[in-house]
């Protein structure tokens, strides 16, 4: 049996997509997701103390403990997390992403969406699938950098804080991310 060059390239291109699905948060149930959300929030608050003020001013938070992205030409990403309102989990969500273009590599990161208005939170909860768009302010703090909750809360109804990045992926963005309510 002879394997063509085209088949080999397509097969290698599909491997990162398959790896993106095995991000370790898989279907072990709500207790596992909640434990990972707690750990993620503890790490966020320890590394970026100003995010405590952001959390206090928010009406809800969607916490994605681990998002895995990979791509070689075409790419994808996946993660699972929980929506917390008033400190309690009210729903579970998955994050999916598909992309194309000049990209190569893989990365993992955590992120939290802070809903700064009740209207933004209700829009998110009522939607069948929420696509991240222009109404979100993205913050990617480096270690030692601070986030100012005072200036950002008046500018955007939703603030995404991305942190804990590992790996290398050229051309990675959060554009096109879709959040869908799940039953773990």
Secondary structure, 3 states (H helix, E strand, C coil): CCCCHHHHHHHHHHHHHHHHHCCCCCCCCHHHHHHHHHHHHHHHHHHCCCHHHHHHHCCEEEEEEEEEEEEEEEEEEEEEEEEEECCEEEEEEEEEEEEEEEEEEEEEEEEEEEECCHHHHHHHHHCCCEECCCCEEEECCCCCCCCCHHHHHCCCCEEEEEEEEEEEEECCCCCCCEEEEECC
